[in-house]
Amino acid sequence: MTNGSSRITRFYAVTQHDVDNPSLEVTAPTDLQLDLRHLIDIRRQYLGGTLAVLTESDKHLYVARRQGNGVKDGAIIVLNNHDTDTLSITLNVNPDGFTDWSGQTLVNLLNPKETITVGNDGQATLSAPNRGYSIWTIQ
């Protein structure tokens, strides 16, 4: 959205400019602002501590687990850069030094109706939408 007024438009203290015309200031769409606030809240609540990358060689998926912040038990982040397909991967979600989530039900913090159960062997099938992401934590 373009903003033709002389008022400085800021989101998180950054003046935003139109990509095609840098002289125009723009306002982030409301849904983007809400998404960013939600992600910041998730980061604050769940994503402190050590990071363990769970995928090393997948071309389109990146999966990592954050250990937590001492109050919450962390979360798993799944990033999918495939242009058209929702992708899934089955892997062990219990890296060394992290709380064992075997047998636990995980919920996608971005879509709380979506849950999965970690197998007794620590294996879980995680997915993320095309060009998108999901964030999983203990329900």
C-alpha positions in Angstrom: 0.0 0.0 0.0 1.3 3.4 -0.8 1.0 6.3 1.5 0.9 9.7 -0.3 1.0 11.7 2.9 4.1 13.4 4.3 3.6 11.5 7.5 6.5 9.1 8.2 5.2 5.5 8.2 7.0 3.2 10.5 6.8 -0.4 11.6 9.2 -1.4 14.3 11.0 2.0 13.8 11.9 1.4 10.2 10.6 3.8 7.5 9.4 1.6 4.6 9.7 2.6 0.9 8.1 1.4 -2.2 10.5 -1.0 -4.1 9.7 0.6 -7.5 9.7 4.2 -6.3 11.9 4.8 -3.2 10.5 8.3 -2.8 7.1 6.8 -1.8 6.7 5.7 1.8 4.5 2.6 2.3 2.7 0.9 5.2 3.0 -2.8 5.9 -0.3 -4.5 5.3 -2.2 -5.1 8.6 -2.0 -8.9 8.1 1.8 -8.7 7.8 2.0 -6.6 10.9 -0.1 -9.1 12.8 2.0 -12.0 11.5 5.2 -10.3 12.6 3.8 -9.6 16.1 2.7 -13.2 16.4 6.2 -14.4 15.3 7.8 -12.1 17.8 5.6 -13.4 20.6 6.4 -17.0 19.6 10.1 -16.2 19.6 9.8 -14.6 23.1 7.8 -17.5 24.5 9.4 -20.6 22.9 12.5 -20.1 21.0 15.3 -19.3 23.4 18.3 -21.5 24.1 20.4 -23.7 22.0 19.6 -24.4 18.3 20.0 -27.9 16.8 19.6 -28.3 13.0 17.6 -31.5 12.3 18.0 -31.5 8.5 21.3 -31.1 6.8 20.8 -32.1 3.2 17.2 -31.5 2.2 17.0 -29.2 -0.8 13.7 -27.5 0.1 13.2 -28.1 3.9 15.1 -26.7 6.8 14.1 -28.0 10.2 15.6 -26.9 13.5 14.7 -27.3 17.1 15.3 -24.5 19.7 15.8 -25.8 23.3 13.5 -23.3 25.0 13.7 -20.4 27.4 13.7 -22.2 30.8 9.9 -21.8 31.1 8.7 -23.2 27.8 10.2 -26.4 26.3 11.2 -25.0 23.0 9.9 -25.5 19.5 10.7 -27.0 16.1 10.8 -24.6 13.1 10.1 -26.0 9.6 10.8 -23.8 6.6 9.8 -24.8 3.1 11.1 -23.0 0.1 9.4 -25.1 -2.5 7.4 -22.9 -4.9 4.3 -25.1 -5.2 4.2 -28.0 -2.8 3.6 -28.5 0.9 6.4 -30.7 2.0 6.8 -33.2 4.8 9.8 -34.9 6.4 10.1 -37.7 8.9 13.0 -37.3 11.3 14.1 -37.7 14.9 13.1 -34.6 16.9 15.3 -35.4 19.9 18.8 -34.0 19.5 21.4 -34.8 22.1 21.0 -32.6 25.2 17.4 -31.6 24.5 14.2 -32.8 26.4 12.9 -36.1 25.0 9.6 -35.5 23.2 9.0 -39.2 22.4 5.3 -39.9 22.8 4.3 -36.3 23.1 1.6 -34.5 21.0 2.9 -31.5 19.2 0.8 -28.6 18.0 1.5 -26.1 15.2 1.5 -22.7 16.8 0.5 -21.1 13.5 -2.5 -23.5 13.1 -3.5 -24.9 16.5 -5.9 -27.4 14.9 -2.9 -29.2 13.4 -1.3 -31.7 15.7 1.1 -34.7 15.4 2.3 -37.3 17.8 6.0 -38.0 18.2 6.6 -41.8 18.1 8.2 -43.7 21.0 11.4 -43.8 18.8 11.5 -39.9 18.6 10.4 -39.9 15.0 7.8 -37.4 13.8 6.5 -36.3 10.4 6.6 -32.5 10.1 5.3 -30.4 7.3 5.1 -26.8 6.1 3.2 -25.1 3.3 4.9 -24.1 0.0 7.0 -21.0 0.5 6.0 -21.0 4.1 6.7 -22.3 7.6 5.3 -24.1 10.6 6.4 -24.0 14.3 5.7 -27.0 16.5 5.7 -27.3 20.3 4.4 -29.6 23.0 0.6 -29.3 23.2 
